[in-house]
């Protein structure tokens, strides 16, 4: 098998996706492209298995079909990409694709139901009138027809899927935050969560599932183990289906993903109670308005016992949900938040005070501005650790680590980024709880209490840089050396003016 590199595959797939694009919004177009990529992957893999089984069973098609139906997925006759491609010039191409997708899901209800049929490839509303729609679909099918995904080794196809999501995110602007977290930030958050072997990992605002997958990969990287379980919930239907495809492409079919509003209708339940996790990670929507404050007092799961966050700022609603869904005395939370969470008063101030008095906050990490397409403002990461609460292994640990990493970035024209070195510095400082001048500091709870439970990072980490003292003698000497040159230039200017009769 000819091995295609990750870089080459990414380039091939992006060129195929981008060349077919019309004037469709990136947020809409991405759903159709990623579904087409998923479809082509299923078809190519099915073709390979079909040939392998034909050889094993000496061409006995009945035995081949029976064996394939027992596999991870099954494509019924007439539904494969190559078979639909024979109709690429027909006017009802969109209907042919929809029909194939329905057939695939009908034969794979347990794993693929709703994944592909959530999209309508014959939609005038989404894809335009017949001529425009068919032109786009034909280009897309022609381009993907040329790509042989059987030549892709290892986990490359899953990584390319995430690459495409990020590229579409760059085009989607503020809408990008609805479906993915910038990779460098997601990887840092996953590291800071420190998932252990055997961990139950949850993202209650999972988007397309990238952060969830990366946190699982931390278990594989650090513990050389695939012994972990992934759980997630997402409120946007199309994004939920992207996450399901993402899991499938990464061989995480067993991940439990739910569609719905986490704050008002948490769906990850066990025995009618909130499911309990070892690690909860998230990049929830910042300061979500109309998050459901009116329902918080009557919440059947009693998540808001510390107080109800403001109706137009749902940040602490997500934070408190995450705390209540990790295991008491052992669970960990790593969450991205806007800086207002650190210092706003009112109901948020009271919730923050409760979290500090319960000794749950382990670290506050300030990140640089400009890391996200969705906002130019700097954000922070909160690490909450339930091993610090009464009865937990670390109940005697009282200090909070503040890290002021706003200068740790690589500047870009449209967007800043975290380099590997930036991320390593932040992570190692946290993991070793190091104090570094003008970068990090361990703060005792008494000092925070004196500051009215304000967690604004610059209150605790002094980043002030004194200007170098002025060397008056050196400046006078430099001025004296310049005077002859200045006098010479003034004389020349006077002469020019006289020559022009302006003087």
Helices and strands as residue ranges (DSSP letters): H 6-19, H 26-56, H 61-69, H 81-85, H 93-106, H 109-112, H 124-127, H 130-145, G 149-151, H 156-172, G 173-178, H 183-193, E 200-203, H 210-223, E 229-234, H 237-249, E 256-259, E 269-270, E 273-274, E 279-282, H 293-296, H 315-325, E 332-338, H 340-343, H 346-357, E 361-366, E 379-385, G 386-388, E 400-404, H 420-431, E 440-443, H 445-450, G 457-459, H 472-499
